[in-house]
Amino acid sequence: MAVGNKTMADRMPPERITDRKRGQILWTAVLILLPILCAAASLCIGRIGISPADVLRSIRGHLTGGEAVSLMIESTLWRIRFPRILLALLTGAGLSAAGCAFQSLFANPLATPDTLGVASGSSFGAALGLLLGLRLIGVQIMALAFGGIAVLLTVLCGGGRNKRGLSGVVLAGIMMGSLFNALISFVKYMADTETQLPSITYWLMGTLGSAGYRELALGAPPILLGIALLLLLRWRLNLLPLSEDEIRSAGVNAGLLRGCVIVCATLVTASSVSMCGQVGWVGLLIPHICRMKFGSDHRKLLPASVCLGAAFLTVVDTAARSISPADLPISILTAMVGAPFFIFLMRRTEGWQL
């Protein structure tokens, strides 16, 4: 903002500018370190407690080929906890990025990664795969495929290139989500009540317990690709709430930008759901928390959402596998944490601005 012939930054005292830069550096370091620290703590915490010294000794043994710790600790760390923590980091980061992008795309603070019906479509694909008796990789592929089909149908039914068109896409997404939820109910009705129905129901409630390296090898690349593309486009996300003409005046193809955002968010959401079922609240809550601190500039907001979302889901999953003998469905805990906190944010901010 210019004041006379000087900007506000030019008129600030040098000490204030220095303090502001230090604060930005500090917050950047905190956000980068937070997922790492949460993941490191999660390796130690669980129904079987492992000391930090044993974790470090095991990591050093894998890196240098030195002496390993006990077989039980090795199996717990590298076959159970490590892939599960990787999945929590990826899913939390991806869903937060998708939610942040959709809230900007639709200029709607209540937009979530499932706004276009992708999570419902992916859940139907997974439920159908379980009904057909497919293995976990087959279930994952079915979920990815039907997530893409759901979004394609949503765009075809409600597509448009202006604000009215975006409203039509949102309405089509709601209808498509309702349709696929009905199909999920039909699959559950057809499932065997002794074997298939419990596994379908438990999977739909969201769990990271099925994480494995083979599943990550299939599901991680779409999530990483979607996050990377959104981060590359993050300054352009600030233009999405504007009209078509305003976006074009900035030298950006509005239709192409919106299409890229939809494709990236679909890749992230469908892949996340294909690996761990429906995980609610992450894509809605985390961007709002970050918006309170970093504002609506997506150059800061999107990276902050990615880091905080990864840390949040890692902490929640650690609690889910630690507080009871059997894994709690992760969507239960995210809702128990997310709903009260979202109400608190709503009362504190009295609404949000994108």
Stockholm file with secondary structure:
# STOCKHOLM 1.0

chainA/1-354         MAVGNKTMADRMPPERITDRKRGQILWTAVLILLPILCAAASLCIGRIGISPADVLRSIRGHLTGGEAVSLMIESTLWRIRFPRILLALLTGAGLSAAGCAFQSLFANPLATPDTLGVASGSSFGAALGLLLGLRLIGVQIMALAFGGIAVLLTVLCGGGRNKRGLSGVVLAGIMMGSLFNALISFVKYMADTETQLPSITYWLMGTLGSAGYRELALGAPPILLGIALLLLLRWRLNLLPLSEDEIRSAGVNAGLLRGCVIVCATLVTASSVSMCGQVGWVGLLIPHICRMKFGSDHRKLLPASVCLGAAFLTVVDTAARSISPADLPISILTAMVGAPFFIFLMRRTEGWQL
#=GR chainA/1-354 SS CEETTEEHHHHSCHHHHHHHHHHHHHHHHHHHHHHHHHHHHHHHCSSSCCCHHHHHHHHHHHHHCCCCCCHHHHHIIIIIIHHHHHHHHHHHHHHHHHHHHHHHHTTCTTCCTTTTSHHHHHHHHHHHHHHTTCCHHHHHHHHHHHHHHHHHHHHHHHCCSSHHHHHHHHHHHHHHHHHHHHHHHHHHHHSCTTTHHHHHHHHHTCCSTTCCHHHHHHHHHHHHHHHHHHHHTTTGGGGTTSCHHHHHHTTCCHHHHHHHHHHHHHHHHHHHHHHHCCCCSHHHHHHHHHHHHHTTCHHHHHHHHHHHHHHHHHHHHHHHTTSSSSCCCHHHHHHHHHHHHHHHHHHHHTSCCC
#=GC SS_cons         CEETTEEHHHHSCHHHHHHHHHHHHHHHHHHHHHHHHHHHHHHHCSSSCCCHHHHHHHHHHHHHCCCCCCHHHHHIIIIIIHHHHHHHHHHHHHHHHHHHHHHHHTTCTTCCTTTTSHHHHHHHHHHHHHHTTCCHHHHHHHHHHHHHHHHHHHHHHHCCSSHHHHHHHHHHHHHHHHHHHHHHHHHHHHSCTTTHHHHHHHHHTCCSTTCCHHHHHHHHHHHHHHHHHHHHTTTGGGGTTSCHHHHHHTTCCHHHHHHHHHHHHHHHHHHHHHHHCCCCSHHHHHHHHHHHHHTTCHHHHHHHHHHHHHHHHHHHHHHHTTSSSSCCCHHHHHHHHHHHHHHHHHHHHTSCCC
//
